[in-house]
Amino acid sequence: MYTLDELKKQNQEITDLIDVLEVLTQHENLRHNPFACELVSRFNEKVRMHLVFEDNTTYAELAKHHNPDISRIANQFHASAREVKKHFTHYVKLWCNTSTDESSQATFIAESKNVFKLIRQRVKFESEEIFPLVEQPFSR
């Protein structure tokens, strides 16, 4: 089981990877670079592992809390994970497999922005809503 500090560290690593990938998506000659593809693969693994561990630890703990407000937040948290997984799975399949025609590239760039925004929102939600709940005693 991961500690809260480890989950926070993972969030920072995910954010750092997004910062780099946002730059890479803007440069056509880097989108198909094998090192960029390798970085996307690492990003995929990190995000998926993070979501799984949070689901099995943080969400599971908060969902069974006696306070209905905390349970509600936990359910929002869980729903956002499903949304991220859905978009993310499709996106990872696109990276390095996008055709070079202008229309496909524009779609890919838009999808990249959407996925990065979605994951950033998830990280923010964790940092501002979930982690503070975990850090305080469950006495509410």
N, C-alpha and C positions, 0 to 999 in steps of 0.2 A: 504494500500500500504506500502511496506517495504522501508525503507531508504537504502541508499547505505551502511551506516555503518552496518545495520542489515544484508544485503546481504554478506558483507565481514565477519561478524561474523559467518554466516551460513557456508560460505566456510571453515572457520577455523574448525568449528565443524565437517564438512564432512571429512576434511583432518584428523582430530584426530580420527574419527571413522575408517577410512581406515587404519590408523596406527595400531589400535588394531585388526581389522579384518584380516589384513595381517598376524599377528602373529597366530591368531586362525586357519587360514586355513592350517597352517603348522603342526598343532598337530591333528592327527587323532581322538584322544579321545575327543577333544573339538568341532569338527565340528558338532556333533549331540547333544551337550550339550544344554539343553533348555534355558539356559541363553545366550548362543551364538546365538541361534535362535532368541531370543528376541532382542538382539543387532542388528542383521541383519534386523529385522522388523523395528526398530527405524531408522536404516540407510536408508532403503527403503523409509520410510515416509519423512525423512529429505531431501533426494535427490529429490524425486518427488515434494514435496512442493516447494523446491528451484527452480527447473526448471519451474514450473508453474508460480510462482510469477515473475521470471525473464522474461519469455515469455510475460506475461501480462503487465509488466512495462518497464523494460529496453529495451528489444527487440522492443516492440511496439513503443517506443519513438525514438529509433535510426533508425528504418526501414523507418520512414517517414521523415528523415532528408533530407534537400535540397542538401547536399554534397554527391555525388555518392560514394565517398570512404567510408564514414561513413555508408551509406546504404549497401554497399558491405560487410563490416565487420559485420554489424548487420545480414545480411543473412547467413554469415558463422557461426555466433553465433547460429542462429536459427537451421541451419542444424546440428551443433554439438549436440544440445539438442535432436534432433530426433535420432541421432546415439546412444547417451547415453541411451535414453529411450528404444530403441530396444534391445540393449545388456543387459541392466539392468533388464528388465522384465523377460527375459529368465534366467538370473543368479539367481534372487531372488527365482524363482521356484525350482532351483536346491538345494539351501542351505537347509540342514537338510533333504533333500529327496534323497540324493545321495546314491546309493548302496555302500556297503563296499568293493566290489571287487577292485582289484588294478587298473584296467584300468579305471573304473569310477572315482576313487579317483584322478588319474593323470589328467584326463580330467577336473575334478572339480577344481583342483589346477591351471591348465593352464587358465581356464575360469576366476577364481578369479583374477589372475594376470592381465589378459586382461581388465577386468571391472575396477579394481582399477586404472590401468594405464590410461584408457579412462577418468575416472572421474577426476583424477589428472590433466590430460591435459586440461580438461574443466575448472577446477578451475584456472589453470595457464593462460589460454586464457582470462578468465574473469578479472583476476587481472592485466594482462599486456596490454590487448587490449581494453576491454569493459569498465571497471571502470574508466580508465583515460579519455575516451571519455565522460563519464557521468559527471565526475568531472569538466571538463572544460566547459566554456560557449559554447553554440551552435552557435558560431559566425564564424566558419570556412567556 
